[in-house]
């Protein structure tokens, strides 16, 4: 399970690993690659990922749900909703 804020999951993600899960928030400014929002050293896109979203992703991976079963290259959790990523 990987969490991404200002960096791109496409560059640093689990690279189409069938048991990988990526958790991101849907901010129009991400990936910005900046060191925090407005010079704050805190990235809203990362800090707003909830523990429930992380737990959901972990439960899916731990229970054996794979990207292959969802016809995707990796399992995405976006704002508490699952997305299939196909590239």
C-alpha positions as CSV (number, residue, x, y, z in Angstrom):
1,X,0.0,0.0,0.0
2,X,1.5,3.3,-1.1
3,X,0.3,6.8,-0.3
4,X,1.0,9.7,-2.6
5,X,0.7,13.4,-2.2
6,X,2.7,15.9,-4.2
7,X,4.7,13.2,-6.0
8,X,3.4,11.1,-8.9
9,X,2.3,7.5,-8.3
10,X,3.1,6.9,-12.0
11,X,6.8,7.5,-11.3
12,X,7.0,6.0,-7.8
13,X,4.1,3.6,-7.5
14,X,4.1,-0.1,-7.2
15,X,4.6,-0.3,-11.0
16,X,1.7,-2.5,-12.0
17,X,2.2,-4.9,-9.2
18,X,-0.9,-7.1,-9.0
19,X,-0.9,-6.9,-5.2
20,X,-0.1,-3.2,-5.0
21,X,-2.5,-0.5,-3.9
22,X,-2.1,3.2,-4.3
23,X,-4.0,5.8,-2.2
24,X,-4.3,9.3,-3.5
25,X,-6.6,12.3,-3.1
26,X,-8.1,14.0,-6.1
27,X,-6.5,17.4,-6.1
28,X,-6.2,19.3,-9.4
29,X,-2.7,20.6,-8.4
30,X,-1.2,17.2,-7.8
31,X,1.4,16.0,-8.6
32,X,3.1,19.4,-8.0
33,X,6.4,18.0,-6.6
34,X,6.4,20.9,-4.1
35,X,7.6,20.8,-0.5
36,X,4.2,21.6,1.0
37,X,1.3,23.8,0.1
38,X,2.0,27.6,0.2
39,X,5.5,27.0,1.7
40,X,4.0,25.3,4.7
41,X,5.9,22.0,4.4
42,X,2.5,20.3,4.7
43,X,0.8,18.9,1.6
44,X,-3.0,18.9,1.8
45,X,-3.1,16.1,-0.8
46,X,-1.2,13.9,1.5
47,X,-2.5,14.9,4.9
48,X,-6.1,14.6,3.8
49,X,-5.8,10.9,3.1
50,X,-7.8,9.3,5.9
51,X,-6.8,6.3,8.1
52,X,-10.0,4.7,6.8
53,X,-8.8,5.0,3.2
54,X,-5.5,3.4,4.1
55,X,-7.2,0.7,6.1
56,X,-9.5,-0.1,3.2
57,X,-6.6,-0.4,0.8
58,X,-4.7,-2.6,3.2
59,X,-7.7,-4.8,3.8
60,X,-8.1,-5.3,0.0
61,X,-4.5,-6.2,-0.4
62,X,-4.4,-8.4,2.7
63,X,-7.5,-10.2,1.7
64,X,-6.0,-11.2,-1.6
65,X,-7.9,-8.9,-3.9
66,X,-5.6,-8.3,-6.8
67,X,-5.5,-5.9,-9.7
68,X,-5.9,-8.9,-12.0
69,X,-9.3,-9.7,-10.4
70,X,-10.4,-6.1,-11.0
71,X,-9.0,-6.0,-14.6
72,X,-6.5,-3.4,-13.7
73,X,-2.7,-3.0,-13.4
74,X,-2.9,-1.9,-9.8
75,X,-5.6,-1.2,-7.2
76,X,-6.3,2.5,-6.6
77,X,-8.2,4.0,-3.8
78,X,-9.2,7.6,-4.5
79,X,-11.3,9.5,-2.0
80,X,-12.6,6.3,-0.5
81,X,-13.6,4.9,-3.9
82,X,-11.8,2.1,-5.8
83,X,-10.5,2.9,-9.3
84,X,-9.1,0.5,-11.8
85,X,-5.9,1.8,-13.4
86,X,-5.3,0.6,-16.9
87,X,-2.3,1.8,-19.0
